[in-house]
Amino acid sequence: MNQKTASQINVPLLDLNRQYDPIKNDITNKLLTMFDDKRFINGPEVTELEEKICQYTNTNYAVGVSSGSDALIISMMGLDIGQNDEVITSPFSFFATVGCIARLGAKPVFCDIDPNTFNIDSKQIESKITSKTKAIMPVHLFGQCADMEAIQAIAKKHNLAIIEDAAQALGANYQFADKALKKAGNLGTIGCFSFFPSKNLGACGDAGIVTTNDKDLYEKIKCLRMHGETQRYHHKYIGGNFRLDTIQAGILTIKLNYLDEQHNGRQSNANYYNTHLAETIQKPIINSNSPSIYNQYTLKTAKRDALKDYLTKHTIGNNIYYPIPLHLQECFTYLGYQEGDFPEAEKAANQVLSIPIFTELTKEELEYTCYHINQFFKG
Ligand SMILES: Cc1ncc(COP(=O)(O)O)c(C=O)c1O
């Protein structure tokens, strides 16, 4: 242990100051322009962001919306998913994945996860399909795409929509067996993204976007975003206010220029952990055809709670994403699931711990974090 690792330092789980400082002037200037312009609703920055996200994800259409949760809701509204429909998804995700299905009156049908990637286990999906199934909603958890080749084949065979919950995965690539390379958001019927501030591309508040190659779906969703209006005060659908703020869109157009740089920084920190954390520690298991953008770097250990306390004591930021699998949440009791129904999701909820991975971590912070994690497992 060198002098630096010996003295206690504070390693935050995420430090947005360090991300903003270098681009502060660009953002401030953009904000001033937008305040001068005052087109706070549906301003030109919204369209600009949509065009840029289409280019970035290589999709034909994008619609900016108010959050990642609203991206999920509006996608399902666009696909007419509601009462008496079933949507197959993962029980190991952020609440919104499943909350949005339930809010529309549809039934969330859970499918256990692959214990390595924490993503939905594609081998188990077909056994969950019934005559009521309308869609599969894979979640690209922590920044790694789900097993989309298999999921696409199942969806095609059973004529189901695929709603990608890509909230954590803007920019994540997925390579098919024929070597075709596509990005998250271009791997299903519709892709849903969140710009929550802690995402790799984070807004200064709530924001989200959907991407699709389906022109009719795009047009319907654009309409749903504005209360279902086809022209002023003519409502074809019962939509809502799902609009993306002009100000958030403007900030995001600037930050998007730095997104790949952000990914590279996270990848390089992950490489550091992969080589400096003891071999016996279970680090993220990343398939070679679906490299992660590391929205989270997540360890898995039976000693998770003790590790969490230890890291907290040594002022190393950490968090459990997610401590309770969704089938065991109180609000979903009505679905009738029980403990033991999805053993891998339950095990993950008991064993995962995410550690700092943000781009601007210093070498000293990485060293300090590795030193203490290794010490914990030695002890
Ligand atoms: C997997 C997943 N789905 C959905 C969401 C919802 O996004 P938002 O917080 O922007 O509504 C999030 C974001 O936290 C998420 O991580």
PDBQT file of the ligand as one rigid body, heavy atoms in Angstrom, charges set to zero:
ROOT
HETATM    1  C1  LIG A 401     -34.070   0.605 -16.722  1.00  0.00    +0.000 C 
HETATM    2  C2  LIG A 401     -34.806   1.903 -16.547  1.00  0.00    +0.000 A 
HETATM    3  N1  LIG A 401     -36.038   2.015 -17.058  1.00  0.00    +0.000 NA
HETATM    4  C3  LIG A 401     -36.730   3.166 -16.969  1.00  0.00    +0.000 A 
HETATM    5  C4  LIG A 401     -36.198   4.264 -16.327  1.00  0.00    +0.000 A 
HETATM    6  C5  LIG A 401     -37.049   5.486 -16.172  1.00  0.00    +0.000 C 
HETATM    7  O1  LIG A 401     -36.448   6.648 -16.642  1.00  0.00    +0.000 OA
HETATM    8  P1  LIG A 401     -36.786   8.069 -15.976  1.00  0.00    +0.000 P 
HETATM    9  O2  LIG A 401     -36.182   8.105 -14.620  1.00  0.00    +0.000 OA
HETATM   10  O3  LIG A 401     -36.136   9.053 -16.926  1.00  0.00    +0.000 OA
HETATM   11  O4  LIG A 401     -38.258   8.216 -15.960  1.00  0.00    +0.000 OA
HETATM   12  C6  LIG A 401     -34.915   4.201 -15.794  1.00  0.00    +0.000 A 
HETATM   13  C7  LIG A 401     -34.297   5.373 -15.151  1.00  0.00    +0.000 C 
HETATM   14  O5  LIG A 401     -34.007   5.599 -14.100  1.00  0.00    +0.000 OA
HETATM   15  C8  LIG A 401     -34.191   2.979 -15.884  1.00  0.00    +0.000 A 
HETATM   16  O6  LIG A 401     -32.973   2.858 -15.374  1.00  0.00    +0.000 OA
ENDROOT
TORSDOF 0
